[in-house]
Amino acid sequence: MRTPVIAANWKMNTTIPEANNLVSQMKYKLNLMENIEIIICPPFISLSVIKELLKGTSIETGAQNMYSEKEGAYTGEISPQMLRGLCEYVILGHSERRFYFSENDDIVNKKIKSALMYDLKPILCIGESLIEKESNKTEEILSEQLDKGLHEIANNKDLIIAYEPLWAIGTGMAANGEEANITIKFIRDKMAQLWNKTTSDALRILYGGSVKSNNIIEFVSKPDIDGVLVGGASLKAKEFLNIANQIDNYQQ
Ligand code: PEP
């Protein structure tokens, strides 16, 4: 049995008071949901405020990125050492980081290794572009992202993989649940080759891309999809609660 996950990626949204307000609106209801693991990933500057606000609840936090070095002359960067204690998870390899900040699989690989060294659980994002999908390259692209991103990384059940097709992120064009399940099954099989079947069966693999309250069941009702990474819809308290509630109830 894999515990389903709902992770909120707030991206570059919310000031500290807005972040505080958003979590305050949701935390009591989210904390009553016993069948799901909930991870809130606000901007760095709000992590400590939110961690404090969530004290005594089962809701966890995640960073949206980090640098791979422990400390030093890397102006503007945040290290895994700094994140320790502020969050349990860290999103790595998000397509927006790959696209806008030229992060490649080697950089992502260094970051994953470093996160694990500091006991942060990585949420590794992978996904294909529309052109790659249309030229039937999805499996090739995902395989490469996993081979390179997880190079020299040993079996680790704490890793979460988020399958986020680029064409579905922030576009309102969510993937079809059946197709997403087939692709996620492919990722699971690939992980069985890369690591082993026991670990791959235990890994949580999420879908992400335009998830909303009106399509969530299409994803979480599929056997290989273990939850969702939610971007835009996680910024609206009512909508996010609705999505989380549906997952929580679906599992019962
Ligand atoms: C994301 O940023 O990871 C994401 C899935 O965004 P959205 O839900 O807005 O498509």
Boltz pocket constraint, residues with backbone or C-beta under 6 A from the ligand:
constraints:
  - pocket:
      binder: B
      contacts: [[A, 9], [A, 11], [A, 164], [A, 168], [A, 169], [A, 170], [A, 171], [A, 172], [A, 208], [A, 209], [A, 210], [A, 211], [A, 229], [A, 230], [A, 231], [A, 232], [A, 233]]
      max_distance: 6.0
